[in-house]
Amino acid sequence: MMKIGFIGLGAMGAPMARHLATAGHEIVTTLNRSALPEGLAATVLATPAEVASAAGVVVLMLPDTPDVERVLLRAEGVVAGLRPGALVIDMSTICPIETARFAAAVRAAGGSYLDAPVSGGEVGAQNATLSIMAGGAEADFNRALPLLQLMGKNITLVGRANGTGQICKLANQIIVALNIEAVAEALVFASRAGCDPARVRAALMGGFAASRVLEVHGERMINRSFAPGFRMGLHQKDLALALDSARSLGMALPNTAAAQQLMNVCAADADHSALVQALEQMANHALG
């Protein structure tokens, strides 16, 4: 058992940290504005530097690139307190280019870095069934693997360069967004033409159009159940990262850009399945 620093105890991070604690690891953390999540036994320290000084492994689960930069690189950040040989595992979804810069700063301080973003949402975090996409040295991945296995099921070393895990996660977010848009478009089309969208969904679930998005998010759209499992604003952020990365590669992601534009007219704090509301507005027709 080891002492693990875990910074970012939000809707995803809290259950992930609980799994580590349940397995017998000692959790140390620092809090911003929120209290320690219920049911998590952890030692609270004043700064990320203190967390890094106390732990041989530091896990980050933060909303966006600037949050990771602040926690890692500020005067009292993780890098300032990093133990020689410590491993930083960033499980946030952030910019792949900035990930390489953060990894270089950690290595310069004598540590190692693994980017390991996740997919599966709050349910996956709570059930320890997250898909985890890692980028970094194989030795760092192997060192992290016993901890990752406490939080997820499908765990893959995507590439040996830092940032490849983030690229894989952005590819995941492109696929999910376009699937949500396709399901929403199909259901609004069928409903506008006079069909019962629930019956259409049931019929499609038995054919080649069947998908996890049609199963879960299609039902959300029909039932108007938009309490966030994964917030629209976070998916917008992820698609913006994908578009920025594509721009740096000199390539276009036209359908990704269209999906992001549709998300821009929806409530950022709703579930990403609420993208259907943008298409309903365009059709002047609601499913429910």
C-alpha positions as CSV (number, residue, x, y, z in Angstrom):
1,M,0.0,0.0,0.0
2,M,1.2,3.5,-0.7
3,K,0.5,7.2,-0.1
4,I,-1.2,8.7,-3.1
5,G,-1.8,12.4,-3.8
6,F,-5.2,12.9,-5.5
7,I,-6.0,16.5,-6.6
8,G,-9.5,17.1,-8.1
9,L,-12.2,15.5,-6.1
10,G,-15.2,16.4,-8.2
11,A,-18.0,14.3,-9.6
12,M,-15.5,12.0,-11.3
13,G,-12.5,12.3,-9.0
14,A,-14.2,11.6,-5.7
15,P,-15.3,8.1,-6.6
16,M,-12.0,7.4,-8.3
17,A,-10.2,8.4,-5.1
18,R,-12.6,6.3,-3.0
19,H,-11.6,3.2,-5.0
20,L,-8.0,3.8,-4.2
21,A,-8.7,4.3,-0.5
22,T,-11.0,1.2,-0.3
23,A,-8.0,-0.8,-1.7
24,G,-6.0,0.3,1.3
25,H,-4.0,3.2,-0.1
26,E,-3.7,6.4,1.9
27,I,-5.0,9.5,0.1
28,V,-3.6,13.0,0.6
29,T,-5.2,15.9,-1.1
30,T,-5.7,19.7,-1.2
31,L,-9.1,21.4,-1.5
32,N,-10.0,24.5,-3.4
33,R,-13.5,25.7,-2.4
34,S,-15.3,22.4,-1.7
35,A,-15.3,20.2,1.4
36,L,-13.8,16.7,1.5
37,P,-16.3,14.4,-0.3
38,E,-18.5,12.3,1.9
39,G,-17.2,8.8,2.6
40,L,-13.6,9.6,1.5
41,A,-10.9,9.2,4.2
42,A,-8.1,11.5,3.2
43,T,-5.5,13.9,4.7
44,V,-6.0,17.5,3.5
45,L,-2.9,19.6,3.0
46,A,-2.6,23.2,2.2
47,T,-1.1,23.2,-1.3
48,P,-0.3,20.9,-4.2
49,A,3.4,21.2,-3.4
50,E,2.7,19.7,0.0
51,V,0.7,16.9,-1.5
52,A,3.6,16.1,-3.9
53,S,6.1,16.2,-1.0
54,A,4.0,13.7,0.9
55,A,3.3,11.2,-1.9
56,G,5.2,9.1,-4.4
57,V,2.3,9.1,-6.9
58,V,0.2,12.2,-7.6
59,V,-3.1,11.8,-9.6
60,L,-4.8,14.8,-11.2
61,M,-8.5,14.8,-12.2
62,L,-9.2,18.4,-13.2
63,P,-11.6,20.2,-15.6
64,D,-9.4,21.8,-18.2
65,T,-5.8,22.7,-19.3
66,P,-5.5,25.9,-17.3
67,D,-6.5,24.0,-14.1
68,V,-3.7,21.4,-14.7
69,E,-1.2,24.1,-15.4
70,R,-2.1,26.0,-12.2
71,V,-1.9,22.9,-10.0
72,L,1.4,21.7,-11.6
73,L,3.4,24.8,-12.3
74,R,2.4,27.6,-9.9
75,A,4.8,28.6,-7.2
76,E,3.2,26.2,-4.7
77,G,2.3,23.6,-7.4
78,V,3.1,19.9,-7.7
79,V,6.4,20.4,-9.5
80,A,7.7,22.6,-6.7
81,G,7.2,19.8,-4.1
82,L,7.8,16.8,-6.3
83,R,9.8,13.9,-4.8
84,P,12.7,12.5,-6.9
85,G,11.3,9.6,-8.8
86,A,7.6,10.5,-8.2
87,L,5.0,9.7,-10.8
88,V,2.4,12.2,-11.9
89,I,-0.7,10.6,-13.5
90,D,-2.9,13.2,-15.2
91,M,-6.4,11.7,-15.7
92,S,-7.9,15.0,-16.9
93,T,-8.9,15.7,-20.5
94,I,-6.7,18.5,-21.7
95,C,-4.6,19.8,-24.6
96,P,-2.2,17.2,-26.0
97,I,0.4,19.9,-26.9
98,E,0.3,21.4,-23.3
99,T,0.5,17.8,-21.9
100,A,3.9,17.4,-23.5
101,R,5.0,20.7,-21.9
102,F,3.7,19.6,-18.5
103,A,5.5,16.2,-18.8
104,A,8.8,18.0,-19.7
105,A,8.4,20.1,-16.5
106,V,7.8,17.1,-14.4
107,R,10.8,15.2,-15.8
108,A,13.0,18.3,-15.3
109,A,12.0,18.1,-11.6
110,G,13.1,14.5,-11.4
111,G,9.7,12.8,-11.8
112,S,7.8,10.8,-14.4
113,Y,4.5,11.7,-16.2
114,L,1.7,9.6,-17.6
115,D,-1.3,11.2,-19.3
116,A,-4.3,8.8,-18.7
117,P,-7.6,10.5,-19.5
118,V,-10.8,8.5,-19.0
119,S,-14.1,7.7,-20.6
120,G,-17.2,6.4,-19.0
121,G,-18.7,9.3,-17.1
122,E,-19.8,9.5,-13.5
123,V,-21.3,6.0,-13.7
124,G,-18.0,4.5,-14.9
125,A,-16.1,6.4,-12.1
126,Q,-18.5,5.1,-9.4
127,N,-18.4,1.5,-10.7
128,A,-14.7,1.5,-11.4
129,T,-15.4,0.6,-15.1
130,L,-13.7,3.6,-16.8
131,S,-11.9,3.2,-20.0
132,I,-8.4,4.6,-19.5
133,M,-6.2,5.8,-22.4
134,A,-2.6,6.3,-21.4
135,G,0.4,8.0,-23.1
136,G,3.9,7.8,-21.7
137,A,6.8,5.5,-21.2
138,E,6.0,1.8,-20.8
139,A,7.8,1.6,-17.4
140,D,5.6,4.5,-16.1
141,F,2.5,2.8,-17.5
142,N,3.4,-0.5,-15.8
143,R,4.0,1.3,-12.5
144,A,0.7,3.0,-12.7
145,L,-1.3,0.0,-13.9
146,P,-2.2,-1.5,-10.5
147,L,-3.7,1.8,-9.5
148,L,-5.5,2.3,-12.8
149,Q,-7.0,-1.2,-12.5
150,L,-8.7,0.0,-9.3
151,M,-10.5,2.7,-11.3
152,G,-11.1,1.2,-14.7
153,K,-11.5,-1.9,-16.8
154,N,-10.4,-1.2,-20.4
155,I,-6.9,0.2,-19.9
156,T,-4.6,0.8,-22.9
157,L,-1.2,2.2,-23.4
158,V,-1.9,4.1,-26.6
159,G,1.6,5.4,-27.3
160,R,5.0,5.9,-25.6
161,A,4.9,9.7,-26.1
162,N,3.1,12.0,-23.6
163,G,0.0,13.4,-25.2
164,T,-1.0,10.2,-27.1
165,G,-3.5,9.4,-24.4
166,Q,-5.0,12.8,-24.8
167,I,-5.2,12.4,-28.6
168,C,-7.1,9.1,-28.1
169,K,-9.5,10.7,-25.6
170,L,-10.3,13.5,-28.1
171,A,-10.9,10.9,-30.8
172,N,-13.3,9.2,-28.3
173,Q,-15.1,12.5,-27.8
174,I,-15.4,13.1,-31.5
175,I,-17.1,9.7,-32.0
176,V,-19.4,10.2,-29.0
177,A,-20.4,13.7,-30.1
178,L,-21.2,12.7,-33.7
179,N,-23.1,9.6,-32.5
180,I,-25.2,11.8,-30.2
181,E,-25.9,14.2,-33.1
182,A,-26.8,11.4,-35.4
183,V,-29.2,9.8,-32.9
184,A,-30.8,13.2,-32.2
185,E,-31.1,14.0,-35.9
186,A,-32.7,10.7,-36.7
187,L,-35.2,10.8,-33.8
188,V,-36.3,14.4,-34.6
189,F,-36.7,13.5,-38.2
190,A,-38.8,10.4,-37.4
191,S,-40.9,12.3,-34.9
192,R,-41.5,15.2,-37.2
193,A,-42.6,12.8,-39.9
194,G,-45.3,11.4,-37.5
195,C,-43.6,8.4,-36.0
196,D,-43.4,7.6,-32.3
197,P,-39.7,8.2,-31.5
198,A,-39.8,5.6,-28.7
199,R,-40.9,2.9,-31.1
200,V,-38.4,4.0,-33.7
201,R,-35.6,3.7,-31.1
202,A,-36.8,0.3,-30.2
203,A,-36.8,-0.8,-33.8
204,L,-33.4,0.6,-34.4
205,M,-31.9,-1.1,-31.4
206,G,-32.4,-4.4,-33.2
207,G,-30.5,-3.5,-36.3
208,F,-27.1,-2.2,-37.5
209,A,-27.9,1.3,-36.1
210,A,-27.8,0.0,-32.6
211,S,-25.3,1.7,-30.3
212,R,-24.7,2.5,-26.7
213,V,-25.5,6.2,-27.5
214,L,-28.9,5.2,-29.1
215,E,-29.6,3.0,-26.1
216,V,-28.7,5.5,-23.3
217,H,-28.9,8.9,-24.8
218,G,-31.7,8.1,-27.2
219,E,-33.8,7.2,-24.1
220,R,-32.7,10.4,-22.4
221,M,-33.8,12.5,-25.4
222,I,-37.3,10.8,-25.5
223,N,-37.8,11.0,-21.8
224,R,-36.4,14.6,-21.6
225,S,-34.0,13.5,-18.9
226,F,-31.1,15.9,-19.2
227,A,-29.7,15.9,-15.7
228,P,-25.9,15.7,-16.3
229,G,-24.1,12.4,-16.5
230,F,-21.5,14.3,-18.6
231,R,-22.0,18.0,-18.9
232,M,-22.4,19.7,-22.2
233,G,-19.9,22.3,-21.3
234,L,-17.2,19.7,-20.8
235,H,-17.9,18.1,-24.1
236,Q,-17.8,21.5,-25.8
237,K,-14.4,22.0,-24.2
238,D,-13.2,18.6,-25.5
239,L,-14.3,19.3,-29.0
240,A,-12.6,22.6,-29.0
241,L,-9.4,20.8,-28.0
242,A,-9.9,18.4,-30.9
243,L,-10.4,21.3,-33.3
244,D,-7.4,23.2,-32.1
245,S,-5.3,20.0,-32.4
246,A,-6.6,19.4,-35.9
247,R,-5.7,23.0,-36.8
248,S,-2.2,22.5,-35.7
249,L,-2.0,19.4,-37.9
250,G,-3.3,21.3,-40.9
251,M,-6.5,19.3,-41.2
252,A,-10.2,19.8,-41.0
253,L,-12.8,18.1,-38.8
254,P,-16.0,19.4,-40.4
255,N,-18.5,17.3,-38.6
256,T,-16.8,17.8,-35.3
257,A,-17.1,21.6,-35.8
258,A,-20.8,21.2,-36.7
259,A,-21.5,19.2,-33.6
260,Q,-19.7,21.8,-31.4
261,Q,-21.8,24.6,-33.0
262,L,-25.0,22.7,-32.1
263,M,-23.8,22.3,-28.5
264,N,-23.1,26.1,-28.4
265,V,-26.8,26.8,-28.4
266,C,-27.6,24.4,-25.5
267,A,-27.3,24.8,-21.8
268,A,-23.7,24.1,-20.7
269,D,-24.8,22.4,-17.4
270,A,-27.2,20.0,-19.1
271,D,-26.2,16.5,-20.1
272,H,-24.6,16.3,-23.6
273,S,-27.7,14.4,-24.8
274,A,-29.5,17.7,-24.6
275,L,-27.9,18.5,-28.0
276,V,-31.2,17.2,-29.4
277,Q,-32.8,20.5,-28.3
278,A,-30.7,22.4,-30.8
279,L,-32.1,20.2,-33.6
280,E,-35.6,20.5,-32.2
281,Q,-35.3,24.3,-32.5
282,M,-34.1,24.0,-36.1
283,A,-37.0,21.7,-36.9
284,N,-39.6,23.7,-34.9
285,H,-40.6,20.3,-33.4
286,A,-40.0,18.7,-30.0
287,L,-39.8,15.0,-29.3
288,G,-41.7,15.3,-26.1
